[in-house]
Amino acid sequence: MFQNHEAYQRMYREGQMTLGLHIPLENYGIKTPTMAHQIELAQAAEHYGFTALWLRDVILKDPNFLDPAVGQIYDILIYGTHLLSQTSKIALGTSALVLPLRHPLRLAKEAATIEALFPHRLIMGVSSGDRRADFQGLGVDHPSRGTQFREAFGYLQKALYEEYPLIHSSYGHMEQTTLVPKPGHRIPTIVTGFAQQDLDWLGQHGDGWMYYPQAPARQHEVITAWRESATRHGNEDFRPFSMPMHLDLAENPDERPTPIRLGYRLGRNRLIELLEVYRSIGVNHLFFALFDSDRPAGEVIQELGEYVLPHFPAHEMNE
């Protein structure tokens, strides 16, 4: 389906795995990120061969939320477009656009515009959202977000890819009208988490799936269950699995893994071994969050680029 989509082809191959990074490229821990030097670090990541930069859709700082992060401070699509303008081929991944908080027709317009200006570089992750404060701030009902997600997902797909679609939805109506610009091809759309759905729905919908970091054995179970669900519904074509992982890269390259929040502290040699395990269980793209790192992001990106990325390189278009 995405044979000519350059970012998708660089990122995804069945049985293989590539690496990406989570913005902000900064070791801020539980503090507010400074967002300093992000362009230079993004350009360095592209130079070394990371295939994607991932951003989050967060509006408000909520001290009561267990995750102290506030995304990348800036709006996900506005800042993502800025990053695209300062790089040449690394993909922009959204992890993930919260559909109940974004009108699907407006989002279709934004995504189609980004695709027109930066062709083949957007990987559109979508989710139902989990930050109650953002829902309250926008006056959107939080408990019904699963139903809202399904309705918005369908509206988004119709608006993007159908000419003059007939849409009657709680989000609005379209009749004898069509979106401009209209993408000339599909934008890879990946569901993040369960989005308040079940595996049956996930097996039928989305061009791929992203799930939260887990130990390899447990991650293997959910990947297998998802792929089996897809097969039951006739979706036997390859659909990639992606996951984030928090990384505290130790200076000692042989330091053994120690669990940290949503990831591991370990040396690069042990990291290569761990990544090989994730690749073997069906992870096709893994991206590092450096938030909890003890070392500066630039130093970690350089070490990963020189020693780890050669084992998990970007794919060539004609492979």
ZIKAKA-V358273 format. One record per backbone hydrogen bond with DSSP energy under -0.5 kcal/mol. CO is the residue of the C=O (numbers start at 1). NH is the residue of the N-H. If there is no record, write none. Layout:
co: (CO/CO)
nh: (NH/NH)
This chain:
co: (2/4/5/6/7/8/10/13/18/19/20/21/21/24/26/28/35/37/38/39/40/41/42/43/44/45/45/51/52/53/54/55/56/60/61/62/66/70/71/72/75/76/77/78/79/80/81/82/83/84/91/91/92/93/93/94/96/97/97/98/99/103/104/105/106/107/108/109/110/111/112/113/114/118/120/121/121/122/123/123/124/125/126/127/130/131/131/132/133/134/135/135/136/142/144/145/146/147/148/149/150/151/152/153/154/155/156/157/158/162/162/165/167/169/172/174/181/186/188/188/189/189/190/191/194/198/199/200/201/201/207/208/209/210/215/216/217/218/219/220/221/222/223/224/225/226/227/228/229/230/231/234/240/241/241/242/243/245/246/247/248/248/251/252/253/253/255/258/260/262/263/264/265/266/267/268/269/270/271/272/273/274/275/276/277/278/279/282/284/285/286/287/288/288/289/290/291/296/297/298/299/300/301/302/303/303/304/304/308/308/309/312/316)
nh: (5/6/9/10/11/12/315/16/286/51/288/23/54/26/28/31/38/41/42/43/44/45/46/47/48/49/50/91/21/93/23/95/58/62/63/65/68/73/70/74/79/80/81/82/83/84/85/86/86/87/53/93/123/55/95/125/57/99/127/101/102/107/108/109/110/111/112/113/114/115/116/117/118/121/7/92/123/124/94/125/190/97/192/99/132/134/135/136/137/138/139/140/139/145/148/149/150/151/152/153/154/155/156/157/158/159/160/161/162/164/165/167/174/172/169/167/183/188/124/190/207/208/126/210/197/202/203/204/204/205/240/191/242/193/219/220/221/222/223/224/225/226/227/228/229/230/231/232/233/235/234/236/209/284/285/211/287/289/264/249/250/266/253/255/269/270/267/265/263/246/260/248/258/250/271/272/273/274/275/276/277/278/279/280/281/283/282/284/18/243/20/245/22/290/247/293/29/300/301/302/303/304/305/306/307/308/308/309/311/312/312/19/319)
